[in-house]
Amino acid sequence: MTSIEVVPLTGRIGAEIRGVDLSEDLSGATFGAVHQAVLAHRVVFFRDQQRLDSEGQIRFARRFGALTTAHPTVPSVAEAPTLLGLDSTTGGGRADQWHTDVTFVDRPPNFSLLRALIIPEVGGDTLWASTVAGYDSLRPELAQLADQLRTVHSNDYDYVKIDAASLSPARVAYMRQFVSTVYETEHPLVRVHPDTGEKALLLGGFVQRIVGYSTSQSAALIDLLQGHVTKPDNTVRWHWREGDLAVWDNRSTQHYATYDYGQAHRKVERVTTVGTVPVGVDGQPSRALKGDASDYNADAEAA
């Protein structure tokens, strides 16, 4: 096995993995060590992988499982159906809210892999938060309540309904594309991680309401629980360099891309793996309410 070093970045989330060239085919033992590091640290980072191209990123991502298409509504990078381009010049670079990827479908991705192509000289960091640590920090009576709740997530969320006059035409076009097909899914508020058995809060920017609660009650409960996830103690911040790659467990994290770089150019590319249906503490799975995401979760490279 290639000698690798896993360097924790905080006490609860994040590690840098050193001694791995991702442009090469990793041995089973080396990949196994990487996979275990992702499960243990939630998100891992590989510095200066300039030799890794889009094909290599896709090939490495496939080691984690079958690949989704790029996105349920946003087109992929040309000739790469699994690759989502997030480019500030075309309106897709911003993700400045806490979220877990694609929770508006019934099978959110298991893993996400993000590669930095163009990074501003100043700004453009990304933060991740542990949704397991968020759950673990709840008082017992609040955890017991959360275990019983279910939420509705949708891509047709308030964030995309802000004043269009304040946005660039490219950003407006991107946002319209994002909601071109509306999805809604009912999820357990607490999901049980299928690999580790840990409990994690399934919240983030796509959640709209808690089933059985009024709008104001939902908002208050969501804010209270979300605050436990994004408490600074439960987060890690990554200062990107071009060529870096991040891999995270989408089942136990949220993330937030800072928008603090003005008109500077930021471009990254993401690949995600097909997810499993979240299951709550009571054993009840998520269920789709609106929109068919079967094409998104088909193995995009099976053919």
Secondary structure, 3 states (H helix, E strand, C coil): CCCCEEEECCCCCCEEEECCCCCCCCCHHHHHHHHHHHHHHCEEEECCCCCCCHHHHHHHHHCCCCECCCCCCCCCECCECCCEEEEHHHCCCCCCCCECCCCCCCCCCCEEEEEEEECCCCCCCEEEEEHHHHHHCCCHHHHHHHHHCEEEEECCCHHHHCCHHHCCHHHHHHHHHHCCCCCEEEEECEEECCCCCCEEECCCCCEEEECCCCHHHHHHHHHHHHHHHCCHHHEEEECCCCCCEEEEECCCEEEEECCCCCCCCCEEEEEEECCCCCEECCCCECEEEECCCCCCCCCCCCC
